[in-house]
Amino acid sequence: MTWTVLALNVLVENEILALPKDMRARLARITSLIEQHGFEGLPRETVKHLDEKLWELRITGRDGISRAIYVTATGKRMVIVRVFIKKTQKTPKNELEIARQRAKEIR
């Protein structure tokens, strides 16, 4: 069974669309690899565990770095719950809190 990658809702889809073009393309490439090969096909530095059920995809581009926070759900589903451009070295607490709240919506 292959993986399915989903955005939680329209808010997350809009966050993805707000990324610079090169970062959107990189995110699309990473999610395509996950759908085709699972997480084993990704470079080690691409995925990082944050806490509890939250994980992040690390995306770099010409204009900086961004993160896509996700959770895994039953049926080999990866659900992206928050996407943002990162401006500090550490993931901001408010971004983690938004991701936690959104993750509660997943069944």
N, C-alpha and C positions, 0 to 999 in steps of 0.2 A: 504494500500500500504506500502510495506517495504522499507527500505533505501538501497541504493546501494553505496558502498564505492569504489572509484577509485583513482589510482595515476594519476596525471596530464599527465605525459609522462615518457619516458625511464630514464631521469635524476632523477626523483623522485623515480622510481623503483630501480635505482642503489643506491640512498641514503638509501633506506630501506635495501637493501642487505648489505650495508656497516656497518649497526648496528651490535653490538655483538648479538650472537645467542639468549640470553635470552631476550634482548630488542625487537628483531624481533618477537619472540614468544608472548611477551606481547602485542605488537602492533597488531598482528594477532588476538589475543583473544579479544582485545577491539573492533576492527573493526567488528569482527564476532558478538559481542553483539549488536553493532549498527545496523547491517543488520537484526538481528533477532528481536530486541526489541525496536529499536530507542534509542535516547539519554537518555530516562528515566531509562533505565536499567543499566546505568553506575554509579559508585560511584561519589559523588559530586566533589571530588578533582581531578578527571580525566580530566575534561574539564575546560578550562579557556578562557574567551573572551580577545582578545588582543586589537584590535581596528577595527573600521569600520566593514568589512566583515570577518576579520581574527579571527580564533579561534585556540586553540592548544589542542592537546592531550598530557597529561603529562605521560611520560613513565619512570619507574625506573628499574634498573637492578643491578646486582652485581658490575659492574664497574662504575656506576654513573647514570646520568639521560640524557634523550633525549627528544626531542619534535618533534611532527608532526603537522605542521601548515596546516590548512585546511579552506575551505570555503564550504558553502552549496549552492547548485544550484537548479534550477527548477527540478521538478520530484523526489523530495526526494533523491537527489544525494549529497554525501559528497565527495569532491575532495581534496585530499592531494596535497599541492603545494610545501612543503619544509619539509625535515626531517634532523635533525642534532643532534649531541651530545652536550649537554649544559655544558659549563665550568664555567659560571658565574651565579650569582643569578638572574640577570635581562636578559631578552632575548635581545641579541645584535641587535643594529639598522640595521646592514647590513643584518642579517637574516630576519628581518621584511621587508626590502626593496626588497630582493630577492622574498619573498613570495608575496608582493604586485604586483611586475612585472609579476610574473607567474599567479597570479589570474586574471589578465587582459585577459589572453588567454581563459578563461572559458566562455562558452555561456550558 
